[in-house]
Amino acid sequence: MRKLIVIQGPTASGKTKLAIQLAKILNTVVVSADSRQFYKEIQIGTAKPTLEEQEGVKHYFIDSHSIHSPVTSAQYEKEAIQLLNELFISTPFIVLVGGSGMFIDALCDGINEVPKNDLIKEQLNSELLTNGLPFLLSELKIKDEFYFQKVDKGNPLRVIRALEVIRATGSTYSSFLDKNSIVKRDFETIKFVIDLPRDQLYERINLRVDNMICNGLLDEVKSVLEFKALQSLNTVGYKELFCYLNSEIDFKEAVELIKKNTRNYAKRQLTWFRKDVRTIWLKKIATNEQLIEVLTFIKRE
């Protein structure tokens, strides 16, 4: 039976290192499910594995797309399934790694058909410009509190998409994301989540941000400044420095906001991963101990 081994976890939890070590032992490849690492124009702020870190393991969906053509979860599902079908011809195992729960779920379980309504979408975009994102969030909280609790509240695209469905159908957006209609794949999926102690995770996040700044994140943000309106750049680490370059906040405040927003993002990631009762949680701290646990489970299966 072909098996997709999924290594999930919040940002800075050590997913990349574990996935690469696992792929080396299984003599296979790594497929990324990180929605920011797709884009070839941005490197430092997305924490892509360097060539040295990849250690000769073939990686897919890193630097595979442009910020000018944002990748949706539906597009990723289609492209990744095609890739897996090709890769599984020569290997029984593939390692999938990432922290973007929506993209991982799209690949593993499929996406339910969600209705679209361009007129309502246009109206919501107009309301966003007139009234601001908090106005739309207040409506979402009233009409679909479950989705409101887990949505990225700084991402107007997702808020508008949810309200588009709600207004068009009279049903909650959450109801269309119900995993009771999981698509049957022709491979087995085994999901793991790295679950570090909260204080250790936050320390790693803060250190990663400091390292990104030292490695030239500000210069990278300057290089894409003219494209700051793109949805693909509306992400932690970039939007805060865009504010700094626009003289809205000072540099120190921008760095602290990156750390704070990254910690908040990590909490949302963990909330998403907890939805799937099939997931195996890796409580061990050391990577080698996590690796042993994963291999032991795979062997048992």
Sequence and secondary structure as in RCSB ss.txt:
>XXXX:A:sequence
MRKLIVIQGPTASGKTKLAIQLAKILNTVVVSADSRQFYKEIQIGTAKPTLEEQEGVKHYFIDSHSIHSPVTSAQ
YEKEAIQLLNELFISTPFIVLVGGSGMFIDALCDGINEVPKNDLIKEQLNSELLTNGLPFLLSELKIKDEFYFQK
VDKGNPLRVIRALEVIRATGSTYSSFLDKNSIVKRDFETIKFVIDLPRDQLYERINLRVDNMICNGLLDEVKSVL
EFKALQSLNTVGYKELFCYLNSEIDFKEAVELIKKNTRNYAKRQLTWFRKDVRTIWLKKIATNEQLIEVLTFIKR
E
>XXXX:A:secstr
  EEEEEE STTSSHHHHHHHHHHHHT  EEE  TTTTBTT  GGGT   HHHHTT  EESSS B TTS   HHH
HHHHHHHHHHHHTTT SEEEEEES HHHHHHHHH        HHHHHHHHHHHHHH HHHHHHHHHHH HHHHHH
S TT HHHHHHHHHHHHHHSS SGGGG GGG    SSEEEEEEE   HHHHHHHHHHHHHHHHHTTHHHHHHHTG
GGTTSGGG STTTHHHHHHHTTSS HHHHHHHHHHHHHHHHHHHHHHHTT TT EEE   SHHHHHHHHHHHHHH
 
